[in-house]
Amino acid sequence: MNKDDQRIADLNSQLYQASRGIRILSHISWPAEIRESFFKNKEQKLPEVTYPHFEPSEVIMQVSQIQSQLGDSVIDSWLNRQAQVIANSALMLSAAGTEQFHHYSKELYGAPNDPLTDGMSTSLLLAQQFDDVIESLSNIDLGAPQDADRSAEQVIEEMKLAVEKAFGEDAPEVYLADELSANALAGPTRIRIRSGAKFTDRDVVQLINHEAHIHVGTALNGRNQDHLPMLGSSHAGTTRTQEGLAVFAEFITGTMDIDRMRRLSDRVLGIQMAIDGADFIEVYRYFVERVESKEQAFENTRRVFRGGIISGGAPFTKDNVYLNGLLRVHNFFRAIVSTNRVDCLPLIFCGKLDLDDIPVLSQLAHKGLLKKPKYLPPWASDKRFLLSYLAYSSFLNRIDMQKVKQHYNSILDEAPKLDWV
């Protein structure tokens, strides 16, 4: 390894060390007593939440020392972006419960109205459009949803089989957990399933594709990067691509359904409500009308307000990344096919990263500092299927949908409505 390559590896290692003390979701988690108190007060009183103090000075000092060693190359700019993410994450945690928390949240995760690369599309527009489509289908029998008759214990057994098959001796431990912010959470060494949760058959396959094949797989690939340990770190700068890739996996494997998509869309709509000034109770009532239980409505609302201001105006925007990331990842995959750059496909699985890192990762691969991913999800390994789908999807972008809509509207206007659905 030459001197500059060693410098890059050393700085990456320093960044990894600086990031290790930042645990965003655990720092802003709510104890069970807050939920119990909310329902005890008959859902009429705003929750009272306090957060432990987080002192950012040591992280800021570490980041500043690293930044002072950076040059002006593309790789140095990449390292600087990651350094700024770490600094902003520390500052966000230090501001928990204040308006500044929301400021840093938007810096790290974006907001529902942030435009995508086309300058027009947003995750809020997608959420609103999906909500409109669901409302338009309200008079159509979509069939009953699957019964949630799988226990957490049953899911654990199926997940164990799946990860052992996918990762062999690197398979993470799978076990029950009493308090989780979701039904399942995954890392490189463990997958936790929420005790008491119930799942459908589709949920189980969805979790395997989302949590195991994406979150665990990329974490293990990142940990395998000896010279670039930051690729094994789940910092906030990677969340948009990570969750976007995981939701794309649900689509490409056919495990996405209308209920799951509505949950993702509702989270974005709930965040925007809070940004516009709605308080915890107002957003909670919105969710009560859209989910099966008041407990789930509380959980959805908690996700929006954790770390932010309960009275409204400054929420946590992390849940915006699911749709925002999905749009970005899908467009990236279509672009690599339309531009004949399928060689970049494995890069997205090399660890925890952002799509904007792809040019730098290519350079690092040329230098021999980046290893090929050891683990790929089955759908990415099946290139014949994936590339045929993406080639078709990419071609659809060229079609003028306004003219297509006009053509088929004229046909459908002449077709009497049926009561078959």
C-alpha positions as CSV (number, residue, x, y, z in Angstrom):
1,M,0.0,0.0,0.0
2,N,1.4,3.4,-1.0
3,K,1.6,6.4,1.3
4,D,-1.6,8.1,0.1
5,D,-3.6,4.9,0.2
6,Q,-2.4,4.4,3.8
7,R,-3.5,7.9,4.6
8,I,-7.0,7.3,3.2
9,A,-7.3,4.0,5.2
10,D,-6.1,5.7,8.4
11,L,-8.5,8.6,8.1
12,N,-11.4,6.2,7.4
13,S,-10.5,4.3,10.5
14,Q,-10.5,7.5,12.5
15,L,-13.9,8.4,11.2
16,Y,-15.2,5.0,12.2
17,Q,-13.9,5.5,15.7
18,A,-15.6,8.9,15.9
19,S,-18.9,7.5,14.8
20,R,-19.0,4.7,17.3
21,G,-20.4,6.7,20.2
22,I,-23.4,8.0,18.2
23,R,-26.5,5.8,18.6
24,I,-29.3,8.0,17.3
25,L,-32.4,5.8,17.7
26,S,-31.4,4.4,21.2
27,H,-30.7,8.0,22.4
28,I,-34.1,9.3,21.5
29,S,-36.1,6.2,22.3
30,W,-39.2,6.5,24.6
31,P,-39.7,4.3,27.6
32,A,-42.8,2.2,27.8
33,E,-44.2,4.4,30.6
34,I,-44.8,7.2,28.2
35,R,-47.2,5.1,26.1
36,E,-48.9,3.8,29.3
37,S,-49.4,7.3,30.6
38,F,-50.8,8.5,27.3
39,F,-53.5,5.9,27.3
40,K,-54.1,6.3,31.0
41,N,-54.9,10.0,30.3
42,K,-57.4,8.8,27.6
43,E,-55.3,10.2,24.8
44,Q,-56.0,13.8,25.8
45,K,-52.7,14.9,27.2
46,L,-49.5,15.5,25.2
47,P,-46.7,13.1,26.2
48,E,-44.0,14.5,28.4
49,V,-40.6,13.3,27.2
50,T,-37.1,14.1,28.3
51,Y,-33.9,12.9,26.8
52,P,-30.5,12.2,28.3
53,H,-27.8,14.8,27.8
54,F,-25.5,14.2,24.9
55,E,-22.2,16.1,25.0
56,P,-21.0,16.6,21.4
57,S,-17.7,18.3,22.1
58,E,-15.5,15.2,21.9
59,V,-17.0,14.0,18.6
60,I,-16.7,17.5,17.1
61,M,-13.1,17.7,18.2
62,Q,-12.3,14.3,16.6
63,V,-14.1,15.3,13.4
64,S,-12.2,18.6,13.3
65,Q,-8.9,16.9,13.7
66,I,-9.7,14.5,10.8
67,Q,-10.9,17.4,8.6
68,S,-7.6,19.2,9.2
69,Q,-5.8,16.3,7.5
70,L,-8.0,16.3,4.4
71,G,-6.8,17.4,0.9
72,D,-8.9,18.4,-2.1
73,S,-9.2,15.1,-4.0
74,V,-12.5,13.5,-4.7
75,I,-11.8,10.8,-2.1
76,D,-10.9,13.5,0.5
77,S,-14.3,15.2,-0.3
78,W,-16.0,11.9,0.3
79,L,-14.3,11.6,3.7
80,N,-15.2,15.2,4.5
81,R,-18.9,14.5,3.8
82,Q,-18.9,11.6,6.2
83,A,-17.1,13.7,8.8
84,Q,-19.9,16.3,8.5
85,V,-22.6,13.6,8.9
86,I,-20.9,12.5,12.1
87,A,-20.7,16.0,13.4
88,N,-24.3,16.8,12.5
89,S,-25.4,13.6,14.2
90,A,-23.7,14.6,17.4
91,L,-25.1,18.1,17.3
92,M,-28.6,16.7,16.6
93,L,-28.5,14.4,19.6
94,S,-27.3,17.3,21.8
95,A,-30.4,19.3,20.6
96,A,-33.0,16.6,21.3
97,G,-36.3,18.1,22.4
98,T,-35.6,21.4,20.7
99,E,-36.2,23.0,17.4
100,Q,-32.5,22.6,16.4
101,F,-33.0,18.9,16.5
102,H,-35.4,19.2,13.6
103,H,-32.9,21.4,11.7
104,Y,-30.2,18.7,11.9
105,S,-32.7,16.0,11.2
106,K,-33.5,17.6,7.8
107,E,-29.8,18.0,7.1
108,L,-29.3,14.3,7.7
109,Y,-32.5,12.6,6.5
110,G,-34.1,15.3,4.3
111,A,-37.7,16.4,4.4
112,P,-40.9,15.3,2.6
113,N,-40.7,18.4,0.2
114,D,-37.1,18.0,-0.8
115,P,-36.9,17.6,-4.6
116,L,-35.2,14.5,-6.2
117,T,-32.7,14.7,-9.0
118,D,-35.4,15.7,-11.5
119,G,-36.0,18.9,-9.5
120,M,-39.7,18.2,-9.2
121,S,-40.5,14.8,-7.7
122,T,-40.6,14.5,-3.9
123,S,-41.4,11.8,-1.4
124,L,-44.4,13.9,-0.3
125,L,-45.8,13.8,-3.8
126,L,-45.4,10.1,-4.0
127,A,-47.1,9.6,-0.6
128,Q,-50.0,11.9,-1.6
129,Q,-50.4,10.2,-5.0
130,F,-50.5,6.8,-3.4
131,D,-53.0,8.0,-0.8
132,D,-55.2,9.3,-3.6
133,V,-55.0,6.0,-5.5
134,I,-56.0,4.1,-2.4
135,E,-59.0,6.4,-1.8
136,S,-60.1,5.9,-5.5
137,L,-60.1,2.1,-4.9
138,S,-62.3,2.3,-1.8
139,N,-65.3,0.9,-3.6
140,I,-63.3,-2.0,-5.0
141,D,-63.0,-5.4,-3.2
142,L,-59.2,-5.9,-3.0
143,G,-59.7,-9.1,-1.0
144,A,-59.1,-9.6,2.7
145,P,-55.6,-9.1,3.9
146,Q,-53.7,-12.2,5.1
147,D,-54.3,-13.2,8.7
148,A,-51.5,-12.2,11.0
149,D,-51.3,-15.6,12.6
150,R,-47.5,-16.1,12.7
151,S,-46.1,-15.5,16.2
152,A,-42.7,-13.8,16.8
153,E,-41.4,-17.2,17.9
154,Q,-42.4,-18.7,14.6
155,V,-40.8,-15.9,12.7
156,I,-37.5,-16.3,14.6
157,E,-37.3,-20.0,13.5
158,E,-37.9,-19.0,9.8
159,M,-35.5,-16.2,10.0
160,K,-32.8,-18.4,11.5
161,L,-33.1,-20.8,8.6
162,A,-33.0,-17.9,6.1
163,V,-29.8,-16.3,7.5
164,E,-28.0,-19.6,7.9
165,K,-28.7,-20.3,4.3
166,A,-27.6,-16.8,3.2
167,F,-24.6,-16.2,5.4
168,G,-23.4,-19.5,6.7
169,E,-21.0,-19.1,9.6
170,D,-21.5,-15.3,9.5
171,A,-25.2,-15.6,10.2
172,P,-26.4,-13.2,12.9
173,E,-28.2,-14.4,16.1
174,V,-32.0,-14.1,15.9
175,Y,-33.9,-13.6,19.1
176,L,-36.9,-12.0,20.9
177,A,-36.8,-8.4,22.2
178,D,-39.4,-6.8,24.5
179,E,-39.1,-3.1,23.4
180,L,-38.4,-2.3,19.8
181,S,-39.4,0.7,17.6
182,A,-40.4,-1.7,14.9
183,N,-41.4,-5.3,14.6
184,A,-37.8,-6.2,13.7
185,L,-34.4,-4.6,13.8
186,A,-31.3,-6.0,12.2
187,G,-27.5,-5.5,12.5
188,P,-24.5,-7.5,11.4
189,T,-24.5,-9.8,14.5
190,R,-28.2,-9.9,15.6
191,I,-31.7,-9.7,14.3
192,R,-34.3,-8.8,17.0
193,I,-38.0,-9.6,16.6
194,R,-40.5,-7.8,18.8
195,S,-42.0,-10.0,21.5
196,G,-45.8,-10.3,21.1
197,A,-45.8,-9.1,17.5
198,K,-48.0,-11.0,15.0
199,F,-47.0,-11.5,11.3
200,T,-48.6,-12.6,8.1
201,D,-46.9,-15.0,5.7
202,R,-46.0,-12.1,3.5
203,D,-44.6,-10.2,6.4
204,V,-42.1,-13.0,7.1
205,V,-40.8,-13.1,3.5
206,Q,-40.7,-9.3,3.5
207,L,-38.6,-9.2,6.7
208,I,-36.2,-11.7,5.3
209,N,-35.7,-9.6,2.1
210,H,-35.6,-6.3,3.9
211,E,-33.8,-7.0,7.2
212,A,-31.6,-10.0,6.4
213,H,-30.7,-9.8,2.7
214,I,-30.2,-6.0,2.8
215,H,-29.4,-4.7,6.3
216,V,-27.5,-7.7,7.5
217,G,-25.9,-8.4,4.1
218,T,-24.5,-4.9,3.6
219,A,-23.4,-4.7,7.2
220,L,-21.4,-7.9,6.8
221,N,-19.9,-6.7,3.5
222,G,-19.0,-3.4,5.1
223,R,-17.3,-5.2,8.1
224,N,-15.3,-7.1,5.5
225,Q,-13.7,-3.9,4.2
226,D,-10.4,-4.0,6.0
227,H,-9.2,-0.6,4.8
228,L,-12.6,1.2,4.9
229,P,-14.3,0.4,8.2
230,M,-16.8,3.3,7.8
231,L,-18.6,1.1,5.2
232,G,-19.6,-1.1,8.2
233,S,-21.0,1.8,10.1
234,S,-24.7,2.5,10.0
235,H,-24.4,6.3,10.3
236,A,-27.2,8.7,9.3
237,G,-25.6,9.5,5.9
238,T,-26.3,6.0,4.7
239,T,-29.9,5.6,5.9
240,R,-31.6,7.0,2.8
241,T,-29.8,4.5,0.5
242,Q,-30.0,1.6,3.0
243,E,-33.8,1.9,3.5
244,G,-34.4,2.7,-0.1
245,L,-32.6,-0.4,-1.2
246,A,-34.5,-2.5,1.4
247,V,-37.9,-1.2,0.2
248,F,-36.8,-1.8,-3.4
249,A,-36.0,-5.4,-2.4
250,E,-39.6,-5.7,-1.2
251,F,-40.9,-4.6,-4.6
252,I,-38.5,-6.7,-6.7
253,T,-39.3,-9.8,-4.7
254,G,-43.1,-9.3,-4.8
255,T,-43.4,-9.0,-1.0
256,M,-44.7,-5.4,-1.1
257,D,-48.4,-4.9,-0.7
258,I,-50.9,-2.1,-0.5
259,D,-51.0,-2.1,3.4
260,R,-47.2,-1.9,3.6
261,M,-47.0,0.9,1.0
262,R,-49.7,2.8,2.8
263,R,-47.8,2.6,6.1
264,L,-44.7,4.0,4.4
265,S,-46.8,6.8,2.8
266,D,-48.6,7.6,6.0
267,R,-45.3,8.2,7.8
268,V,-44.3,10.8,5.3
269,L,-47.7,12.5,5.5
270,G,-47.5,12.4,9.3
271,I,-44.1,14.1,9.2
272,Q,-45.4,16.8,6.9
273,M,-48.4,17.4,9.3
274,A,-46.0,17.9,12.2
275,I,-43.8,20.2,10.1
276,D,-46.9,22.2,9.4
277,G,-47.6,22.6,13.1
278,A,-49.8,19.6,14.1
279,D,-49.1,18.4,17.6
280,F,-48.7,14.8,18.8
281,I,-52.4,14.3,19.5
282,E,-53.5,15.6,16.1
283,V,-51.1,13.3,14.3
284,Y,-52.1,10.4,16.6
285,R,-55.8,11.0,15.7
286,Y,-54.8,11.0,12.0
287,F,-53.2,7.6,12.4
288,V,-56.1,6.2,14.5
289,E,-58.2,6.5,11.4
290,R,-55.7,4.6,9.2
291,V,-54.4,1.7,11.2
292,E,-56.0,-1.3,13.0
293,S,-55.2,-0.4,16.6
294,K,-54.6,2.6,18.9
295,E,-51.3,1.0,20.0
296,Q,-50.1,1.0,16.4
297,A,-51.3,4.6,15.9
298,F,-49.3,5.6,19.0
299,E,-46.2,3.9,17.7
300,N,-46.5,5.6,14.3
301,T,-46.9,8.9,15.9
302,R,-44.0,8.3,18.3
303,R,-41.7,7.7,15.3
304,V,-42.6,11.1,14.0
305,F,-42.1,13.0,17.3
306,R,-39.2,11.2,18.9
307,G,-36.4,13.7,19.5
308,G,-38.5,16.6,18.3
309,I,-41.1,19.0,19.7
310,I,-44.3,17.3,20.9
311,S,-46.4,20.4,20.4
312,G,-45.5,20.4,16.6
313,G,-43.4,22.2,14.1
314,A,-40.2,20.3,14.5
315,P,-40.4,16.5,14.1
316,F,-37.9,13.7,13.4
317,T,-37.7,13.3,9.6
318,K,-36.0,9.9,9.4
319,D,-39.1,8.0,8.1
320,N,-39.0,10.2,5.1
321,V,-36.1,8.2,3.8
322,Y,-38.1,5.1,2.9
323,L,-39.9,6.6,-0.1
324,N,-37.2,9.1,-0.9
325,G,-34.6,6.3,-0.8
326,L,-36.8,4.0,-2.9
327,L,-37.2,6.6,-5.6
328,R,-33.5,7.3,-5.7
329,V,-32.4,3.6,-5.7
330,H,-34.9,2.6,-8.3
331,N,-33.8,5.5,-10.6
332,F,-30.1,4.6,-10.0
333,F,-30.7,1.0,-11.0
334,R,-32.5,2.1,-14.2
335,A,-29.8,4.6,-15.0
336,I,-27.0,2.0,-14.8
337,V,-28.9,-0.1,-17.4
338,S,-29.7,2.8,-19.7
339,T,-26.1,4.1,-19.6
340,N,-24.5,0.6,-19.9
341,R,-22.9,0.9,-16.5
342,V,-24.0,-2.4,-15.0
343,D,-20.5,-2.8,-13.7
344,C,-21.5,-0.4,-10.9
345,L,-24.3,-2.7,-9.6
346,P,-22.2,-4.6,-7.0
347,L,-20.9,-1.3,-5.5
348,I,-24.2,-0.5,-3.9
349,F,-23.9,-3.7,-1.8
350,C,-20.2,-3.2,-0.7
351,G,-21.3,-1.8,2.7
352,K,-23.3,1.0,4.2
353,L,-23.1,3.9,1.7
354,D,-24.9,6.6,-0.1
355,L,-25.5,6.5,-3.8
356,D,-23.5,9.7,-4.2
357,D,-20.5,7.7,-3.0
358,I,-20.5,5.5,-6.2
359,P,-17.8,7.5,-8.1
360,V,-15.5,7.4,-5.1
361,L,-16.1,3.8,-4.4
362,S,-15.1,3.0,-8.0
363,Q,-11.8,4.8,-7.5
364,L,-11.2,3.0,-4.2
365,A,-11.9,-0.3,-5.9
366,H,-9.3,0.6,-8.6
367,K,-6.8,1.3,-5.8
368,G,-7.5,-2.1,-4.3
369,L,-8.8,-0.5,-1.1
370,L,-12.4,-1.7,-1.7
371,K,-13.4,-5.4,-1.8
372,K,-16.2,-6.9,-3.9
373,P,-19.3,-7.7,-1.8
374,K,-19.2,-11.2,-0.4
375,Y,-23.0,-11.3,0.0
376,L,-25.7,-10.3,-2.5
377,P,-29.4,-10.7,-2.1
378,P,-30.8,-13.5,-4.4
379,W,-32.6,-11.0,-6.7
380,A,-29.3,-9.1,-7.3
381,S,-27.5,-12.3,-8.0
382,D,-30.0,-13.3,-10.6
383,K,-28.8,-10.7,-13.2
384,R,-30.9,-12.2,-16.0
385,F,-34.1,-11.3,-14.1
386,L,-33.0,-8.1,-12.6
387,L,-31.6,-6.6,-15.8
388,S,-34.6,-7.6,-17.9
389,Y,-36.8,-5.8,-15.4
390,L,-34.7,-2.7,-15.2
391,A,-34.3,-2.5,-19.0
392,Y,-38.1,-2.5,-19.4
393,S,-38.5,-0.1,-16.5
394,S,-35.9,2.2,-18.0
395,F,-37.7,2.3,-21.3
396,L,-40.9,3.4,-19.7
397,N,-39.2,6.7,-18.8
398,R,-39.1,7.6,-22.5
399,I,-42.9,7.3,-22.9
400,D,-45.0,10.5,-22.9
401,M,-47.5,9.5,-20.3
402,Q,-49.7,12.5,-21.0
403,K,-50.4,11.2,-24.5
404,V,-50.8,7.7,-23.3
405,K,-53.3,8.8,-20.7
406,Q,-55.3,10.7,-23.3
407,H,-55.4,7.7,-25.6
408,Y,-56.6,5.2,-23.0
409,N,-59.0,7.7,-21.4
410,S,-60.8,8.0,-24.8
411,I,-61.0,4.1,-24.8
412,L,-62.2,3.8,-21.2
413,D,-64.8,6.6,-21.6
414,E,-66.6,4.3,-24.0
415,A,-66.4,1.2,-21.8
416,P,-69.3,0.8,-19.3
417,K,-68.2,0.2,-15.7
418,L,-68.5,-3.3,-14.4
419,D,-69.2,-4.7,-11.0
420,W,-66.7,-7.6,-11.3
421,V,-64.3,-6.2,-8.8
